[in-house]
């Protein structure tokens, strides 16, 4: 062992050789610091050696409670905000729905206050900081998912549900002005598609249309109507430039109902 003198202190790093599994093995001992004569310094043993010990992490009942809260509460926040932003409450009162959803930030705010108080009192604030992150992540994810789900699925459904439903409509006798508030239309028996009058328009996708009529409005039967106000529509279900229509139940003679097209993009 080597010794270095400095201000009356001497440091020694010694090595111990031990036999194990039939061969010599080198083991490190902890560094010891010897205090000068006159007594042991603070934190030293009577012999002058300072032993460094690692603090062991122990999981208390309070830690278990905090961990359980971090696991269970963020999904509850996600479900609450998603439901508020996806369903009828938003369709009926959009601003009110966002105000109610904003209450989902309350757990993150409370966790942030708890973390600041713990740091101010020099306590462990790791659980509180984790809770803040999880609550904020749950809020952002729920707001994004709820908004997308509402505009793509819920809003079209609630809009159609809020409109009127008409039954036994004869397309050769009823003009479109009488169905301006229609959401669901059930046509009279004998209604069919005039696929020989189908048209299409191409703008990246192919938008296909065919008039809804009866035998009285079929050119193939030698008759025409003054106007065709009711049309079946579809996307990418016809050939651009050709007179054909293969959208939905176009060849089903029993299909006599339709939903209004409410998509602003189409």
GUMILO-531999 format. One line per 4 residues: number of its first residue (from 1); for each residue x, z, y of N, C-alpha, C, O, CB. Coordinates in steps of 0.02 Angstrom, whole numbers. Glycine has a CB too. Layout:
BEGIN
NUM> X,Z,Y,X,Z,Y,X,Z,Y,X,Z,Y,X,Z,Y; ...
END
This chain:
BEGIN
1> 42,0,-61,0,0,0,43,0,62,98,27,63,-47,60,1; 16,-31,115,53,-35,178,19,9,229,-41,20,226,58,-108,203; 58,34,276,32,79,327,51,52,395,106,26,405,60,151,317; 5,58,443,19,38,512,1,95,558,-55,119,557,-21,-27,532
5> 50,117,598,39,174,643,13,149,710,38,101,737,104,214,653; -38,183,736,-66,165,801,-100,225,831,-152,247,806,-115,105,796; -72,253,884,-102,309,920,-117,367,873,-169,400,881,-165,287,955; -75,380,828,-84,437,785,-131,425,727,-143,470,688,-108,494,823
9> -158,362,720,-204,347,665,-168,301,617,-126,260,637,-270,314,691; -183,307,555,-154,264,505,-210,235,463,-253,271,439,-103,303,460; -209,168,453,-259,134,412,-229,114,347,-171,91,344,-288,73,448; -265,122,295,-240,105,228,-293,67,190,-349,91,186,-219,169,189
13> -277,9,163,-322,-28,119,-288,-31,51,-241,-69,41,-338,-101,147; -312,7,6,-279,13,-59,-318,-28,-110,-376,-45,-100,-274,86,-82; -286,-41,-163,-316,-79,-218,-311,-38,-281,-263,-2,-293,-281,-148,-227; -363,-43,-322,-364,-7,-385,-368,-58,-440,-407,-106,-436,-424,43,-389
17> -329,-49,-490,-330,-95,-547,-367,-61,-604,-352,-4,-623,-257,-114,-568; -417,-96,-631,-456,-67,-686,-457,-117,-743,-454,-178,-734,-528,-50,-663; -461,-89,-803,-464,-131,-863,-536,-144,-880,-576,-98,-883,-426,-98,-921; -554,-206,-893,-622,-223,-912,-622,-286,-953,-592,-336,-935,-666,-231,-851
21> -658,-284,-1009,-663,-341,-1055,-595,-366,-1076,-584,-426,-1084,-703,-398,-1022; -549,-320,-1087,-485,-339,-1115,-436,-367,-1065,-383,-391,-1086,-494,-386,-1168; -450,-367,-999,-402,-394,-951,-406,-353,-888,-455,-317,-875,-416,-469,-936; -354,-358,-848,-350,-320,-786,-399,-349,-736,-407,-410,-732,-278,-320,-758
25> -430,-307,-697,-477,-328,-647,-463,-292,-582,-453,-231,-582,-550,-316,-670; -463,-329,-526,-447,-300,-462,-511,-279,-426,-558,-318,-421,-406,-349,-419; -512,-218,-402,-571,-192,-368,-551,-168,-299,-498,-137,-289,-603,-135,-408; -594,-182,-250,-582,-160,-182,-614,-93,-170,-671,-81,-190,-607,-211,-132
29> -577,-51,-138,-606,12,-115,-624,5,-42,-595,-36,-7,-557,71,-127; -671,45,-19,-688,41,53,-630,63,96,-590,105,76,-748,84,68; -625,33,154,-573,51,202,-582,122,226,-638,142,243,-572,3,262; -528,159,227,-531,228,251,-489,235,313,-437,203,320,-508,278,196
33> -511,277,357,-475,291,419,-458,364,422,-501,407,415,-517,270,482; -394,379,431,-370,448,432,-363,471,505,-329,439,545,-304,456,394; -396,525,519,-392,552,587,-328,592,595,-301,617,546,-453,596,602; -303,600,656,-243,640,668,-258,713,656,-315,735,652,-217,630,739
37> -205,750,651,-212,821,638,-251,854,695,-245,834,753,-144,855,629; -289,903,676,-330,937,726,-402,938,707,-444,962,746,-321,905,793; -420,913,649,-489,915,625,-518,846,616,-491,796,641,-532,955,674; -573,843,581,-606,780,567,-647,757,627,-677,798,661,-650,785,505
41> -647,692,639,-686,665,694,-759,660,673,-776,672,615,-659,596,715; -802,641,721,-874,637,707,-887,582,656,-861,526,663,-914,623,772; -926,597,604,-942,548,553,-891,546,498,-898,505,452,-949,482,582; -839,588,500,-788,587,449,-797,647,404,-829,696,422,-718,587,481
45> -768,642,345,-770,698,298,-715,747,317,-676,735,362,-762,674,226; -714,801,281,-663,852,296,-593,825,286,-547,846,320,-674,914,252; -585,779,239,-520,750,228,-502,696,276,-445,671,276,-516,724,159; -549,677,321,-534,627,371,-557,557,353,-547,511,393,-461,625,382
49> -588,546,296,-609,479,275,-679,465,301,-724,508,296,-607,472,198; -689,406,329,-754,385,354,-784,336,303,-755,284,289,-749,352,425; -841,354,275,-871,313,224,-930,274,254,-975,304,283,-895,356,163; -929,208,247,-983,166,273,-1035,156,218,-1019,133,163,-955,98,298
53> -1096,173,234,-1150,166,185,-1201,115,211,-1215,113,271,-1184,234,171; -1230,75,166,-1281,26,184,-1350,59,180,-1365,97,134,-1278,-36,138; -1391,43,230,-1458,70,231,-1503,31,182,-1507,-30,186,-1488,68,302; -1536,66,137,-1579,35,88,-1649,25,118,-1675,69,152,-1582,77,24
57> -1679,-33,103,-1746,-47,128,-1797,-17,80,-1796,-31,20,-1758,-123,136; -1841,23,106,-1893,54,67,-1961,32,94,-1971,32,154,-1887,131,67; -2006,13,49,-2072,-10,68,-2120,48,67,-2136,75,14,-2096,-66,20; -2144,67,126,-2190,123,132,-2262,99,127,-2275,39,126,-2178,160,198
61> -2308,147,124,-2378,130,122,-2400,94,186,-2444,51,184,-2421,192,111; -2370,112,241,-2386,78,304,-2363,5,303,-2397,-39,328,-2353,115,363; -2304,-7,272,-2280,-76,265,-2326,-116,220,-2339,-175,233,-2209,-77,237; -2351,-85,167,-2398,-120,123,-2462,-139,159,-2489,-193,150,-2414,-76,62
65> -2485,-94,201,-2546,-108,240,-2534,-167,288,-2577,-210,295,-2568,-46,279; -2476,-167,321,-2460,-221,368,-2452,-287,332,-2474,-339,356,-2397,-204,408; -2420,-286,274,-2411,-347,235,-2478,-374,212,-2490,-435,213,-2365,-335,174; -2523,-330,190,-2589,-351,169,-2628,-382,227,-2664,-431,219,-2629,-292,139
69> -2620,-352,286,-2654,-380,345,-2627,-450,362,-2666,-494,381,-2645,-334,406; -2562,-460,355,-2532,-526,369,-2554,-578,318,-2555,-638,334,-2456,-521,369; -2572,-557,258,-2593,-604,207,-2667,-621,213,-2686,-679,205,-2579,-576,137; -2709,-572,228,-2781,-582,225,-2813,-602,292,-2860,-642,292,-2813,-519,201
73> -2788,-576,347,-2822,-588,411,-2813,-658,439,-2862,-686,465,-2797,-538,461; -2753,-690,436,-2748,-758,462,-2796,-808,430,-2825,-849,466,-2678,-783,454; -2807,-807,363,-2858,-852,335,-2928,-838,362,-2968,-885,370,-2858,-847,260; -2944,-775,375,-3010,-759,404,-3016,-790,473,-3069,-818,489,-3020,-683,408
77> -2963,-786,513,-2964,-817,579,-2973,-893,573,-3011,-923,611,-2899,-800,618; -2938,-924,526,-2943,-996,516,-3014,-1016,497,-3041,-1064,525,-2894,-1019,461; -3045,-980,451,-3112,-997,429,-3162,-988,486,-3206,-1030,496,-3133,-953,368; -3156,-934,523,-3202,-920,578,-3199,-976,630,-3252,-1001,650,-3185,-852,611
81> -3140,-994,652,-3134,-1046,704,-3156,-1113,678,-3189,-1151,714,-3061,-1050,730; -3140,-1129,616,-3160,-1194,587,-3236,-1200,584,-3264,-1252,601,-3130,-1202,517; -3269,-1146,563,-3342,-1148,558,-3374,-1157,627,-3423,-1195,634,-3369,-1085,525; -3348,-1123,676,-3377,-1128,744,-3369,-1199,771,-3415,-1225,803,-3343,-1077,791
85> -3312,-1230,758,-3299,-1296,787,-3326,-1354,746,-3328,-1411,770,-3225,-1305,796; -3347,-1341,684,-3369,-1396,640,-3445,-1405,638,-3469,-1460,625,-3344,-1384,571; -3483,-1351,650,-3553,-1354,633,-3599,-1357,694,-3577,-1368,750,-3571,-1294,591; -3663,-1347,682,-3715,-1363,730,-3708,-1327,797,-3728,-1354,849,-3782,-1347,702
89> -3679,-1267,797,-3671,-1231,860,-3631,-1272,911,-3645,-1268,971,-3636,-1164,848; -3583,-1310,888,-3544,-1351,934,-3584,-1411,958,-3579,-1430,1016,-3479,-1374,902; -3624,-1440,914,-3665,-1497,934,-3717,-1477,987,-3731,-1515,1033,-3700,-1528,873; -3744,-1417,980,-3795,-1394,1026,-3765,-1365,1091,-3795,-1372,1144,-3838,-1341,993
93> -3708,-1334,1086,-3677,-1303,1145,-3601,-1308,1139,-3568,-1261,1116,-3698,-1228,1152; -3572,-1365,1158,-3500,-1376,1149,-3457,-1324,1186,-3410,-1298,1156,-3481,-1445,1173; -3472,-1309,1248,-3431,-1262,1286,-3436,-1192,1256,-3386,-1156,1251,-3452,-1261,1359; -3496,-1173,1237,-3504,-1108,1206,-3466,-1101,1141,-3439,-1048,1125,-3578,-1094,1194
97> -3465,-1156,1102,-3428,-1155,1039,-3353,-1143,1051,-3322,-1104,1015,-3438,-1220,1001; -3325,-1177,1102,-3254,-1167,1117,-3240,-1097,1144,-3187,-1069,1130,-3231,-1219,1168; -3287,-1069,1181,-3278,-1000,1205,-3278,-951,1146,-3237,-904,1144,-3334,-981,1255; -3324,-961,1099,-3326,-917,1040,-3262,-927,999,-3234,-878,974,-3388,-932,996
101> -3240,-989,991,-3178,-1002,954,-3118,-970,988,-3071,-949,954,-3167,-1077,945; -3120,-966,1055,-3065,-935,1091,-3056,-862,1073,-3002,-834,1082,-3075,-941,1164; -3110,-830,1048,-3104,-760,1026,-3057,-753,967,-3034,-698,951,-3172,-733,1008; -3042,-810,934,-2995,-808,878,-2924,-793,900,-2881,-780,858,-2997,-873,841
105> -2910,-795,965,-2844,-777,990,-2835,-702,997,-2779,-678,1007,-2831,-811,1057; -2889,-664,993,-2885,-592,1002,-2837,-558,953,-2798,-516,975,-2954,-562,995; -2838,-574,888,-2789,-542,843,-2717,-556,862,-2675,-512,856,-2801,-565,772; -2702,-617,885,-2633,-633,905,-2614,-592,967,-2557,-569,971,-2626,-708,920
109> -2660,-584,1014,-2646,-544,1074,-2634,-471,1055,-2588,-439,1081,-2703,-550,1124; -2676,-444,1011,-2667,-374,991,-2602,-363,954,-2567,-314,964,-2726,-352,947; -2584,-410,910,-2521,-405,874,-2462,-410,922,-2412,-375,912,-2515,-460,821; -2467,-452,974,-2413,-457,1023,-2405,-392,1062,-2349,-371,1075,-2427,-515,1071
113> -2461,-360,1081,-2457,-296,1116,-2426,-243,1071,-2387,-201,1095,-2526,-274,1139; -2444,-244,1008,-2415,-195,961,-2340,-206,953,-2302,-158,948,-2450,-200,892; -2319,-269,951,-2247,-283,945,-2209,-260,1006,-2155,-231,1000,-2235,-358,934; -2237,-271,1066,-2203,-248,1127,-2199,-172,1129,-2148,-144,1151,-2240,-274,1188
117> -2251,-138,1107,-2249,-65,1108,-2197,-39,1058,-2162,10,1073,-2318,-37,1092; -2193,-71,999,-2144,-49,950,-2073,-59,976,-2030,-16,966,-2154,-87,885; -2059,-115,1008,-1992,-127,1035,-1977,-80,1093,-1919,-59,1102,-1985,-199,1059; -2028,-62,1131,-2017,-16,1186,-1999,54,1160,-1962,91,1193,-2079,-12,1230
121> -2026,72,1102,-2012,137,1072,-1955,135,1022,-1945,182,984,-2075,164,1039; -1918,79,1021,-1861,70,976,-1881,76,902,-1844,104,862,-1807,121,991; -1940,48,885,-1964,48,816,-1958,-22,787,-1947,-70,823,-2037,74,812; -1965,-26,722,-1961,-90,688,-2024,-131,704,-2080,-109,691,-1954,-80,611
125> -2015,-191,733,-2072,-232,754,-2076,-297,715,-2109,-345,737,-2067,-247,828; -2043,-300,657,-2043,-363,620,-2112,-383,594,-2130,-442,597,-1995,-358,562; -2150,-334,570,-2217,-350,544,-2262,-374,600,-2301,-421,591,-2247,-288,510; -2257,-343,658,-2299,-364,715,-2281,-435,738,-2325,-474,754,-2291,-315,773
129> -2216,-451,739,-2195,-518,760,-2219,-570,709,-2240,-625,727,-2119,-521,768; -2215,-552,645,-2240,-598,593,-2315,-609,601,-2340,-665,593,-2225,-571,523; -2352,-556,617,-2424,-562,626,-2440,-607,685,-2486,-648,681,-2456,-493,636; -2403,-601,740,-2414,-645,798,-2405,-718,778,-2447,-760,795,-2366,-626,856
133> -2352,-733,742,-2339,-802,721,-2395,-828,675,-2418,-884,684,-2272,-806,684; -2416,-787,627,-2468,-809,579,-2535,-819,613,-2571,-867,598,-2475,-759,522; -2553,-775,659,-2617,-781,694,-2617,-843,739,-2668,-879,743,-2632,-718,736; -2563,-856,774,-2559,-916,816,-2561,-979,773,-2594,-1028,791,-2495,-914,858
137> -2525,-979,717,-2526,-1037,672,-2596,-1049,645,-2619,-1106,641,-2476,-1028,614; -2632,-996,627,-2700,-1003,602,-2746,-1031,656,-2789,-1073,641,-2726,-935,578; -2738,-1008,717,-2781,-1032,772,-2768,-1106,785,-2816,-1145,791,-2769,-991,837; -2705,-1126,790,-2690,-1196,805,-2713,-1241,748,-2742,-1294,761,-2614,-1205,816
141> -2701,-1221,686,-2721,-1262,629,-2797,-1267,625,-2824,-1321,612,-2694,-1232,563; -2833,-1212,637,-2906,-1213,634,-2935,-1255,690,-2983,-1293,679,-2933,-1142,638; -2908,-1250,751,-2933,-1289,807,-2922,-1364,794,-2966,-1404,809,-2899,-1269,872; -2864,-1382,766,-2851,-1453,751,-2896,-1479,696,-2926,-1532,703,-2778,-1462,732
145> -2900,-1441,642,-2942,-1462,585,-3015,-1465,605,-3050,-1513,589,-2933,-1415,526; -3039,-1413,640,-3109,-1411,660,-3128,-1468,706,-3182,-1496,700,-3124,-1346,692; -3085,-1485,753,-3100,-1539,801,-3102,-1606,766,-3148,-1646,777,-3048,-1540,857; -3053,-1620,723,-3053,-1683,687,-3112,-1689,639,-3144,-1741,636,-2987,-1691,647
149> -3127,-1635,603,-3183,-1636,557,-3250,-1646,593,-3295,-1679,568,-3185,-1571,516; -3255,-1617,653,-3317,-1624,691,-3328,-1697,712,-3382,-1724,702,-3315,-1578,752; -3277,-1728,742,-3287,-1795,769,-3293,-1848,714,-3327,-1899,724,-3231,-1812,815; -3260,-1838,657,-3263,-1888,605,-3322,-1880,558,-3346,-1930,530,-3199,-1886,565
153> -3347,-1819,548,-3399,-1808,498,-3460,-1771,527,-3516,-1796,520,-3371,-1768,441; -3450,-1714,558,-3508,-1673,578,-3547,-1704,635,-3609,-1707,631,-3484,-1604,598; -3514,-1728,687,-3549,-1755,745,-3594,-1815,728,-3651,-1816,750,-3499,-1774,799; -3570,-1865,689,-3615,-1919,670,-3676,-1895,630,-3731,-1920,639,-3578,-1971,629
157> -3666,-1846,586,-3722,-1821,547,-3774,-1785,591,-3833,-1799,585,-3697,-1772,493; -3751,-1741,635,-3797,-1704,678,-3832,-1751,728,-3889,-1740,747,-3761,-1648,716; -3796,-1804,750,-3827,-1852,795,-3884,-1889,761,-3938,-1897,789,-3775,-1901,822; -3872,-1912,700,-3925,-1947,663,-3983,-1899,647,-4041,-1919,650,-3897,-1976,597
161> -3966,-1837,632,-4018,-1789,616,-4061,-1772,677,-4119,-1753,669,-3986,-1725,588; -4033,-1780,737,-4071,-1764,797,-4117,-1822,819,-4160,-1812,861,-4024,-1747,853; -4106,-1881,790,-4148,-1939,807,-4209,-1942,762,-4215,-1905,714,-4107,-2003,801; -4254,-1987,779,-4317,-1991,742,-4309,-2032,678,-4263,-2073,672,-4371,-2023,786
165> -4353,-2020,632,-4354,-2057,569,-4418,-2098,566,-4473,-2071,578,-4349,-2008,507; -4412,-2162,550,-4469,-2207,546,-4477,-2231,474,-4428,-2240,438,-4461,-2268,594; -4539,-2239,453,-4553,-2262,385,-4599,-2322,387,-4636,-2333,435,-4584,-2205,343; -4597,-2361,334,-4641,-2419,324,-4637,-2468,384,-4687,-2490,410,-4714,-2396,315
169> -4576,-2483,403,-4565,-2529,460,-4560,-2600,433,-4521,-2614,388,-4500,-2509,498; -4600,-2644,462,-4597,-2714,444,-4551,-2750,494,-4570,-2757,552,-4669,-2746,444; -4493,-2772,473,-4445,-2802,521,-4468,-2867,552,-4441,-2888,603,-4380,-2813,487; -4517,-2900,522,-4541,-2962,551,-4594,-2949,604,-4614,-2996,640,-4570,-3007,497
173> -4618,-2888,611,-4670,-2872,660,-4647,-2822,713,-4676,-2820,767,-4730,-2844,624; -4597,-2782,698,-4574,-2730,744,-4510,-2753,778,-4463,-2775,745,-4563,-2663,706; -4509,-2748,845,-4449,-2767,880,-4404,-2706,891,-4424,-2649,880,-4467,-2800,948; -4343,-2720,911,-4294,-2666,917,-4309,-2616,972,-4287,-2559,969,-4227,-2695,930
177> -4348,-2637,1023,-4364,-2591,1078,-4404,-2531,1055,-4401,-2478,1085,-4401,-2627,1133; -4442,-2539,1002,-4484,-2484,976,-4444,-2436,932,-4470,-2384,911,-4542,-2512,937; -4382,-2454,918,-4341,-2412,874,-4278,-2387,909,-4227,-2374,877,-4322,-2450,810; -4281,-2382,975,-4222,-2362,1013,-4200,-2291,997,-4141,-2275,1002,-4234,-2369,1087
181> -4246,-2248,977,-4230,-2178,962,-4227,-2166,887,-4230,-2108,865,-4281,-2131,994; -4220,-2218,848,-4220,-2211,775,-4152,-2188,749,-4100,-2212,773,-4240,-2277,742; -4153,-2143,702,-4092,-2123,667,-4093,-2146,596,-4042,-2168,569,-4084,-2047,670; -4152,-2142,564,-4163,-2164,496,-4224,-2209,494,-4276,-2192,522,-4171,-2104,447
185> -4218,-2266,461,-4273,-2314,456,-4284,-2332,383,-4237,-2351,348,-4260,-2377,499; -4347,-2326,361,-4367,-2350,295,-4413,-2410,304,-4465,-2405,336,-4402,-2293,253; -4392,-2465,277,-4428,-2527,288,-4484,-2536,236,-4484,-2505,183,-4380,-2586,285; -4531,-2578,255,-4588,-2591,212,-4566,-2633,151,-4513,-2663,151,-4644,-2628,250
189> -4608,-2633,100,-4592,-2671,40,-4590,-2745,58,-4632,-2770,95,-4644,-2658,-16; -4541,-2779,31,-4532,-2850,46,-4476,-2862,96,-4457,-2920,106,-4595,-2879,72; -4450,-2810,127,-4394,-2819,173,-4331,-2838,135,-4319,-2813,80,-4381,-2754,215; -4292,-2881,164,-4231,-2905,131,-4181,-2928,184,-4196,-2931,243,-4248,-2962,82
193> -4121,-2943,161,-4069,-2968,205,-4067,-3044,203,-4072,-3075,150,-4000,-2940,185; -4061,-3073,261,-4053,-3146,266,-3979,-3161,265,-3948,-3174,317,-4087,-3175,331; -3950,-3160,206,-3878,-3169,199,-3855,-3239,219,-3797,-3249,235,-3856,-3155,128; -3901,-3288,218,-3883,-3355,239,-3877,-3360,315,-3859,-3413,341,-3933,-3406,214
197> -3893,-3307,351,-3885,-3305,424,-3831,-3254,444,-3826,-3236,502,-3952,-3287,458; -3792,-3233,396,-3740,-3182,409,-3686,-3210,455,-3672,-3270,455,-3709,-3157,344; -3657,-3166,494,-3603,-3184,539,-3548,-3131,536,-3559,-3077,508,-3628,-3192,613; -3491,-3147,564,-3435,-3099,562,-3393,-3107,625,-3394,-3159,659,-3391,-3110,499
201> -3357,-3053,640,-3312,-3053,697,-3248,-3016,675,-3252,-2962,646,-3345,-3018,761; -3191,-3046,691,-3128,-3018,669,-3089,-2990,728,-3074,-3027,775,-3087,-3070,632; -3074,-2926,725,-3030,-2893,773,-2990,-2841,734,-3007,-2782,734,-3070,-2861,833; -2937,-2865,701,-2899,-2827,652,-2940,-2818,589,-2920,-2841,536,-2877,-2759,681
205> -2998,-2783,594,-3046,-2779,539,-3097,-2835,546,-3104,-2865,599,-3080,-2709,537; -3134,-2847,493,-3187,-2897,494,-3254,-2860,498,-3272,-2822,453,-3184,-2943,430; -3290,-2871,552,-3355,-2839,563,-3410,-2888,541,-3414,-2944,567,-3364,-2817,638; -3451,-2867,494,-3500,-2912,463,-3571,-2890,481,-3586,-2831,484,-3491,-2912,386
209> -3614,-2939,494,-3684,-2925,510,-3729,-2976,474,-3710,-3033,462,-3696,-2929,587; -3790,-2952,459,-3841,-2996,430,-3909,-2969,452,-3920,-2909,451,-3836,-2999,351; -3956,-3013,472,-4021,-2990,495,-4064,-2961,439,-4062,-2985,382,-4059,-3047,529; -4103,-2910,457,-4152,-2881,411,-4219,-2913,426,-4243,-2909,483,-4155,-2802,417
213> -4250,-2943,377,-4312,-2980,389,-4356,-2977,326,-4344,-2937,281,-4297,-3054,409; -4405,-3019,324,-4448,-3027,266,-4447,-3101,246,-4408,-3140,273,-4521,-3002,279; -4491,-3119,199,-4494,-3189,179,-4513,-3234,238,-4495,-3293,238,-4546,-3197,122; -4548,-3206,287,-4569,-3246,344,-4511,-3265,389,-4517,-3311,430,-4621,-3209,384
217> -4455,-3230,383,-4399,-3244,427,-4339,-3274,392,-4284,-3273,419,-4378,-3183,461; -4349,-3301,333,-4294,-3330,295,-4290,-3405,307,-4337,-3441,290,-4301,-3315,220; -4235,-3428,335,-4228,-3501,344,-4230,-3539,278,-4252,-3596,275,-4162,-3517,381; -4207,-3506,225,-4208,-3540,160,-4279,-3553,136,-4290,-3595,93,-4170,-3500,108
221> -4328,-3515,165,-4398,-3525,148,-4434,-3569,199,-4495,-3578,197,-4433,-3458,142; -4394,-3597,243,-4422,-3643,292,-4458,-3609,349,-4501,-3640,381,-4470,-3688,258; -4441,-3547,365,-4474,-3512,420,-4422,-3472,459,-4371,-3452,432,-4531,-3466,394; -4437,-3461,523,-4392,-3423,566,-4433,-3378,611,-4491,-3393,627,-4347,-3470,608
225> -4402,-3323,633,-4434,-3278,681,-4409,-3295,751,-4357,-3325,759,-4420,-3204,663; -4448,-3274,801,-4428,-3286,870,-4365,-3246,886,-4323,-3269,925,-4484,-3267,918; -4358,-3187,857,-4297,-3147,869,-4285,-3103,808,-4331,-3084,772,-4305,-3103,934; -4222,-3087,799,-4202,-3042,744,-4168,-2981,778,-4111,-2985,800,-4153,-3078,692
229> -4205,-2926,780,-4181,-2867,816,-4148,-2815,771,-4110,-2773,795,-4238,-2835,853; -4160,-2818,707,-4134,-2768,661,-4082,-2801,616,-4095,-2852,584,-4191,-2735,618; -4023,-2770,614,-3967,-2800,578,-3933,-2749,533,-3928,-2690,550,-3916,-2830,628; -3911,-2772,475,-3868,-2731,431,-3796,-2747,449,-3778,-2804,462,-3883,-2746,355
233> -3755,-2695,450,-3686,-2703,472,-3639,-2674,419,-3659,-2632,379,-3674,-2670,541; -3577,-2697,421,-3525,-2672,376,-3457,-2693,401,-3451,-2735,446,-3536,-2697,304; -3405,-2665,372,-3336,-2680,392,-3297,-2702,331,-3296,-2669,279,-3303,-2617,425; -3264,-2760,337,-3221,-2787,285,-3258,-2798,219,-3232,-2787,165,-3162,-2740,272
237> -3320,-2820,225,-3360,-2835,165,-3388,-2906,167,-3439,-2920,136,-3417,-2784,157; -3355,-2950,204,-3373,-3020,206,-3310,-3061,219,-3257,-3033,233,-3427,-3034,261; -3316,-3125,215,-3259,-3169,227,-3264,-3199,297,-3315,-3227,315,-3255,-3225,174; -3210,-3191,334,-3211,-3216,402,-3219,-3292,403,-3183,-3328,368,-3146,-3196,439
241> -3266,-3315,444,-3277,-3388,449,-3327,-3415,401,-3347,-3473,407,-3213,-3424,440; -3349,-3375,351,-3398,-3399,302,-3464,-3362,311,-3466,-3307,340,-3372,-3389,230; -3517,-3392,287,-3583,-3361,291,-3594,-3321,227,-3622,-3347,179,-3639,-3415,302; -3573,-3259,227,-3584,-3216,169,-3586,-3143,193,-3560,-3126,246,-3529,-3226,115
245> -3616,-3102,152,-3624,-3031,170,-3627,-2992,104,-3674,-2999,65,-3688,-3017,214; -3576,-2950,92,-3573,-2911,30,-3564,-2837,45,-3523,-2804,13,-3516,-2937,-15; -3602,-2812,92,-3594,-2742,114,-3648,-2698,83,-3707,-2716,82,-3597,-2738,191; -3627,-2640,59,-3675,-2592,33,-3717,-2619,-24,-3692,-2655,-67,-3720,-2568,88
249> -3781,-2602,-24,-3827,-2625,-77,-3862,-2690,-56,-3923,-2695,-56,-3881,-2570,-91; -3821,-2739,-39,-3848,-2802,-14,-3889,-2839,-66,-3935,-2876,-48,-3792,-2845,11; -3873,-2831,-131,-3908,-2867,-183,-3957,-2824,-222,-3982,-2844,-274,-3858,-2896,-231; -3973,-2765,-195,-4021,-2720,-227,-4089,-2730,-195,-4098,-2714,-136,-3998,-2645,-223
253> -4138,-2755,-233,-4203,-2769,-204,-4242,-2705,-188,-4291,-2707,-150,-4244,-2812,-251; -4220,-2649,-216,-4254,-2586,-203,-4224,-2548,-144,-4251,-2497,-124,-4252,-2542,-265; -4170,-2573,-116,-4139,-2539,-58,-4174,-2562,5,-4167,-2619,26,-4062,-2555,-54; -4213,-2517,35,-4253,-2535,94,-4247,-2482,149,-4294,-2472,187,-4326,-2544,74
257> -4190,-2448,154,-4181,-2397,205,-4111,-2403,235,-4065,-2430,203,-4193,-2326,176; -4104,-2378,295,-4039,-2382,328,-4031,-2328,380,-4080,-2300,405,-4030,-2450,361; -3968,-2312,395,-3951,-2265,448,-3926,-2302,509,-3895,-2355,503,-3898,-2215,423; -3939,-2275,566,-3917,-2306,627,-3841,-2302,633,-3811,-2251,615,-3951,-2273,688
261> -3809,-2354,657,-3738,-2353,668,-3725,-2319,734,-3744,-2344,787,-3708,-2425,668; -3691,-2259,731,-3681,-2219,791,-3608,-2215,810,-3591,-2182,860,-3708,-2150,781; -3564,-2246,772,-3493,-2242,787,-3478,-2283,850,-3493,-2343,853,-3451,-2267,728; -3447,-2251,899,-3430,-2286,961,-3376,-2339,949,-3372,-2388,986,-3407,-2236,1014
265> -3334,-2329,898,-3280,-2376,885,-3305,-2440,853,-3271,-2491,854,-3228,-2344,841; -3365,-2438,824,-3392,-2496,788,-3454,-2524,822,-3483,-2573,799,-3407,-2478,715
END
